[in-house]
Amino acid sequence: MHKDQEFIEYIVKAIVDRPEKVVVSRKVDEMGVLITLDVAQEDMPKVIGKLGNNAKALRTLLRVVGMKNNARVNLKINEPIGTQSGEGE
């Protein structure tokens, strides 16, 4: 696992109630590094934060980690499965 991926996983697992549901994946393409984050539906408000402030902070920290490694790092937070369709766990 790469440092940026480990970093975001560590932080997110520390703030959610269901850390076992946290899944972080990493993809590299011509645009840079894309970190994709999946969390339990009930943890989304903690990850996003009030007015999106937590998500903005996570993205800022990831960019700093990326700059240290000369890479452009972006974070995508996926909607939990079932949010749109009404399915639950």
JOKACOR-V794174 format. One record per residue. N is the residue number from 1. RES is the residue in one letter. BURIAL is 1 if it has 9 or more other ideal C-beta (glycine too) atoms within 8 Angstrom, else 0. Layout:
n->N res->RES burial->BURIAL
n->N res->RES burial->BURIAL
//
This chain:
n->1 res->M burial->0
n->2 res->H burial->0
n->3 res->K burial->0
n->4 res->D burial->1
n->5 res->Q burial->1
n->6 res->E burial->1
n->7 res->F burial->1
n->8 res->I burial->1
n->9 res->E burial->1
n->10 res->Y burial->0
n->11 res->I burial->1
n->12 res->V burial->1
n->13 res->K burial->1
n->14 res->A burial->0
n->15 res->I burial->0
n->16 res->V burial->1
n->17 res->D burial->0
n->18 res->R burial->1
n->19 res->P burial->1
n->20 res->E burial->0
n->21 res->K burial->1
n->22 res->V burial->1
n->23 res->V burial->0
n->24 res->V burial->1
n->25 res->S burial->0
n->26 res->R burial->1
n->27 res->K burial->0
n->28 res->V burial->0
n->29 res->D burial->0
n->30 res->E burial->0
n->31 res->M burial->0
n->32 res->G burial->1
n->33 res->V burial->1
n->34 res->L burial->1
n->35 res->I burial->1
n->36 res->T burial->1
n->37 res->L burial->1
n->38 res->D burial->1
n->39 res->V burial->1
n->40 res->A burial->1
n->41 res->Q burial->1
n->42 res->E burial->0
n->43 res->D burial->1
n->44 res->M burial->1
n->45 res->P burial->0
n->46 res->K burial->1
n->47 res->V burial->1
n->48 res->I burial->1
n->49 res->G burial->1
n->50 res->K burial->0
n->51 res->L burial->0
n->52 res->G burial->0
n->53 res->N burial->0
n->54 res->N burial->1
n->55 res->A burial->1
n->56 res->K burial->1
n->57 res->A burial->1
n->58 res->L burial->1
n->59 res->R burial->1
n->60 res->T burial->0
n->61 res->L burial->1
n->62 res->L burial->1
n->63 res->R burial->1
n->64 res->V burial->0
n->65 res->V burial->1
n->66 res->G burial->1
n->67 res->M burial->0
n->68 res->K burial->0
n->69 res->N burial->0
n->70 res->N burial->0
n->71 res->A burial->1
n->72 res->R burial->0
n->73 res->V burial->1
n->74 res->N burial->1
n->75 res->L burial->1
n->76 res->K burial->0
n->77 res->I burial->1
n->78 res->N burial->0
n->79 res->E burial->0
n->80 res->P burial->1
n->81 res->I burial->0
n->82 res->G burial->1
n->83 res->T burial->0
n->84 res->Q burial->0
n->85 res->S burial->0
n->86 res->G burial->0
n->87 res->E burial->0
n->88 res->G burial->0
n->89 res->E burial->0
//
